[in-house]
């Protein structure tokens, strides 16, 4: 009987913790939604609006520190604010929450490049590119269009334009009827690392 009571209490504690996590996630989601709506609809001055959005996102993170979408959304606001130091800090948590997604290592490399830390930049690019290439050795990822396009962007960010162009042609051979790829090839031109950093500084991508 004592063992049954202990087990029941244990299961009750686990259940309560699960419910609390779910409530926190819902609250965090609502705050992120509010931040996005504020950004889209508010007529506040741009920097004031961005600060207000980030404040809402920070509240969401306090409630649920493992809510990836909060950090993802914050990354967009920090980029618009051109806050590179906070972008680097925010990116670190994104990597912790999504360690198997090499995209965030590439992003980290780019942030370090923008910040002038080329050593850390190259280190993170190398890690991200290697992780993509390891994923492509697995059958289930060989024909993942989105992942391969991420890889192209990673090569571009690293500054390996020739390899990016070659990979894009390989993707074109494997996905000849992909409409997204057709638009991409028709409208997008690869940028050098210097052009990418310049676009960050201007706040524009053209």
N, C-alpha and C positions, 0 to 999 in steps of 0.2 A: 504494500500500500504506500509506504514512504517513497519508494522509487517512482511509483505512478504519479504521486503528488509533485515530486521534483521535476519529472518530465513535463507535466502539465504546466508548471510554472515557467519552465525553460521555453516551451513553445509559445506561451503567452508573451514572454519578453521579446522573443524573436518577431512575433506577429506585430507587436506594438512598434518595434523599431522599424519594421517594414512599412507600416502605415505612416509613421512620422517622415520617413524618407520620401514617400510618395507625396505627402502634403507639401513638403519643402520643394520638391521638384515642380509641383503645380504652381507654387508661389513664384519660384524662380522663372518659370516659363512666362508667367503673366508679366513680370517686370521686364523681361527681354522684349516681349510684345509691345509693352508701353514705350520702351526706348525706341523701337523701330517706328512706331506710330508718331512719336514726338519728332523724330528726324524727318519723316515724310511730310508731316502736316504743319509743324510749327513755323511761325514767321519770325522767330528769334534770330538775332545776329548769329552767323555761322559758328563761330567759336563758342559762344554762349550755349548754343543748341547742342554742340558736340559735348561740351562739359556736362550738360544736364543729362544727355544720353548715357555717357560713361558713368555718371553717378548712379543712375538706375541699374546699369549692368553690374556695378560693384555691389549694390545691394543684393542683386540676384546671386552673386558669387558668395556673399556672406551667408546666405540662406542655404545654398547648395554648391559647395566648392568643387564638386565633380560634374557640374552641368556643362558639358563641352560647348553647347551652342552659345552659352553666355560668353565664353572666351573667344569663340569664332566671331560673334557679332562685335565684341569689343575690339577685335583686331581691325575690323573695317573702320570703326570710329577713330581708332588711334592712327590709322593710315591717313584718313582725311585730316586729322589734326596735325599730322607730320610729327608725331611724338615717337621717335625711334627708340629711345631708351625703354619706355613703357611697352612698346611693341615687342622688344626683345624679351622682357620679363613675362609678358602675356603669352608669347610663343612657347616659352619654356614649359608652362603649365599645359598648353595644348599638346606638346610632345609627350608629356607624362600621361595624359589621358588617352592619347592615340599613338602609342609607341610603334605600332605596326604600319603606320601610314607615313611613307617617306616624304610626302609633300611638305610636311611641317618642318622637316630638316632642311629642305631646299629653301623654304621661306625664311628659316633662321639664318641660313647662309646669306640670303639677299639682305636681310636686316643688318647683319654685321658688315656687309659690303657698304651699305648706305652710311653706316656709322664709322666707316673708315678702318675697320678691323679686318684686314684682308686675310690674316692667318686663320682666325676663327671662321671667316666666311668660307674659305677653301676647305677647311676641315669638315664643315657641315654639308657643303655641296657634295664632297666625296662620299660621306656617309649616306646621304640621300640617294645619290646615283647608284651606289653599290646595292642599296636595298631594293631599288627598282629592278636592277638587273638580276638579283637573286629571286625576286618574285616571278620574273618572266621565265625562269627555269622550271617553274611549276606549271603543269598543264592547264590548270583552271584559270591562270592569269595571262596565258599567252595571247588569247584573243579578247582580252578586256580592253575595249576601245578607249574608255575614259582613262584607265590607268596608263595606257600607252601615250595618250595625249598629255597627261601629267608629266610623263617622262620627257617628252619633247620640250615642254616648258621648263623642266628642270635643267636640261642641257642648255637651253637658251640662257637661263639665269646664270648658270656656271660660266657662260661665255663660249661654249663649244658649239658655235653656230653650224659648222659643217656637219657635225655629227647629228645635230638636231634636224637639219635639212634631209640628211640621209634617212633618218628614222621616220620622218614625215612621209617620204616617198615609199618606204616599206609599209607604212600604215595604209597609204593610198592603194598599194597593191593588194593588201589583205582586206580592205573595206572600200572597194571601188564605187559602190553605190551609196555610201554614207553621205547624207545631205549636209550634216554639220561640218564634215570634213571639206566638202566642196566649197561651202561658204568661207571656212577658215582659210583655205588655200587661195581663194579669190580676193579676200579682203585683208588678210593679215600679213604683215612683213616682219620678219625676225629683227629684233633689236639687239644691239650690242649692250654689254653691261653698262657702259657709260650712258647710253640712251635710256636704259631702264632707270638708272639712278636719277638722271635728269628729269624723267617723267614723274618720279616720286617728288622731287623738289618743286616741280611746277604744279603738281597736283593734277596733272592731265596725262592721258595716254595717247596723245597724238601731236 
